[in-house]
Amino acid sequence: MWRTGWSLAATHRIAPPVPPSLSGLSLLLSRDLHLGDTLESRIKSRRTHKPFYHIKKTNKVPDEPLTPANLAFLREAVQRSFEDAKPISRVDSPLKNGLSPWARGDWARGTTRCGLLGRKIGLQPMWYKNGKRVIATLIQIEDNHVVRYVPPELAKKSETALRRSSPFIWKPARSTHLGCLVVGALSADPSRFTKDYCGLFTESGLMPKKKLARFPVTENALIQPGTPLTAAHFDVGQFVDVRGRSVRRGFHGVMKKHGFAGMPSDARGVTKSHRRPGHVGSGRKSRIWPGQKMPGHMGGNFTIQRGLEVLRINYEHNVLYVKGQAIAGAHEEFVQVFDCRTRGKDQTVSPKHFPTCFPEQYEKLPEEEYAPNVHRFEDPSIVFEPEEVTKKKKK
């Protein structure tokens, strides 16, 4: 499955199709060893900047000088105008078919639901009922909304889908036959963004979002754009996958980045080469092979922690308590949380709220909920049995 932090602008800039020039093993070799056309070559998976065809996000034009009172009035007016555009409820509507509420599908085994965008806010120890102590990562779901739905015929033409569907020698091509939902987090002032970027949110009636991410979904798990998403999207006790960007360490040499032992000391006759990589093994080809371990930027890669258990959910503050402390990202970094797809930890029964928890279901939610095998802090940790029961157990 493919889940990325694509910008929504990628839905409007479709990468050119790959021309069918080679076939079979020759196509695989050309993609892997850079022997063919540029479009058939191995596409670099890591990027340090956004593609040039993405819509510019931040508005660089300075605004007219405004007094603090005028600026506060404008922000209040913008907030009030967007509050009136609430998502449509499930009632008979006289609107057009395109604006009427979407039908909700039924859960089935193998269903892929939408994910959420959350912020890492800290760690906390928790205990199972058997006394085992574990560390939980707190992920807060802040102001998440569904921005739009990208159908499969458009999603598979995007540049990232083409990169993920390209075959490699050591692994098969990943499927990209699903459509995807674009989820945004953290509403912001529209004046801070460009006009083109604000236009991406016109159809859903939402304020521009600072964070965007795509999640593949099956047809029975579609959610109408404009629907808010909260921590009640998940259930306690289920397993989730968390995807985030690792901490950026900057530029480092091969000893720090790859664990090289380095050269001998000065007593062995080494001069100015103590921390150098040495021979790069290019052989007679007079070139550097792709993937050669060399100095470079360390960290900042997207990694996924799979099969993490949801120990506790605070519905009042939209906080997920996820088991584990190795989730990628620094403090207050945003991560993507979605249902686990690992065999043995995936969903075997329908979630409590499918495809998500809608606003009309918020009233039935408790303040917080624990997994069945997790000790609640308000419960007693030691329970004394009556003397008669203790004597019967000894006999």
Helices and strands as residue ranges (DSSP letters): G 8-11, H 25-33, G 38-40, H 68-83, E 116-127, E 133-141, E 144-150, H 152-155, H 159-165, E 179-187, G 190-192, H 195-198, G 199-201, E 209-217, G 219-221, E 228-229, G 231-233, E 239-245, E 250-252, H 254-257, G 266-268, G 283-285, E 296-298, E 302-314, E 319-323, E 334-339, G 359-364, E 368-370, H 387-394
